[in-house]
Amino acid sequence: MKNLFLTAQIPIANVLFAMRESNLPGQVIVLILLGWSVVVWTIMISKGRELSRAKRETQNFISQFRRENNPIAIFLKNRVFRNTPVYTVYEKGCIAIGGELNDRENPDPEELLLNAPAYDDYELTTRQCELVRNNVERTVTDEAMMLEDKMGALAIAVTTCPFLGLLGTVWGVMDAFGGMAVTGSATLSAVAPGIAGALLTTIVGLLVAIPSAIGYNMLTHRIRTLHVQMDNFAQEFMSAVQRHYLAD
């Protein structure tokens, strides 16, 4: 049991030994990589939770939207789904419809929609429908950019951290062999500690880059799925608006 405990402690002891034997640039690089690792994991966890909530609420919103006869009924009933960007696309589209149906007595299109008893008697021209469509498509683009927020940091970690670790390794090996030349000692025990410290930066760089790459690909897939859902909903919403409000 004691031997098993000592064996379990060896990796930690080796890391601490390598950190202690590493040169100053290597230690600085390790600290930078560890700090970047905290940033990366914070982004992956927060973005993962955000996208999970968006996925659940998107399905809920779309199912409720399809149960309504009037395409702006959910907005008129003041039901809100703030955790999904699809609802934001819908909300902006409804406000745009209100703007096209607005009059001088109701300057705020959102208030016009919320206070309207019914909209079955209103009609939109083809030009007005195109204006609403442009507003919806612009919102889709804006929301897609919002979903991509902070993903650049993960991409930087994936591409930069291995090279930063390699830089520390090359620098440490150079110092180790330089020290060997100065002391005139060519034994393995003379260069092994310095090389072990140098290799630590590559290990840390890979430990940051590999989870970042996995997280980036998973989150990118979820973002792409939400983007497709927004595009599909925009088309579905505009088709429903044209069926309901487009003048013959």
BELZI-V778298 format. One record per helix or strand. SS is the DSSP state (A for helix, B for strand). FROM is the first residue (numbers start at 1). TO is the last residue. If there is no record, write none. Layout:
BEGIN
SS&FROM&TO / SS&FROM&TO
END
This chain:
BEGIN
A&2&21 / A&24&67 / A&73&76 / A&85&100 / B&103&103 / B&106&106 / A&109&115 / B&124&124 / A&126&147 / A&151&183 / A&188&245 / B&246&246
END
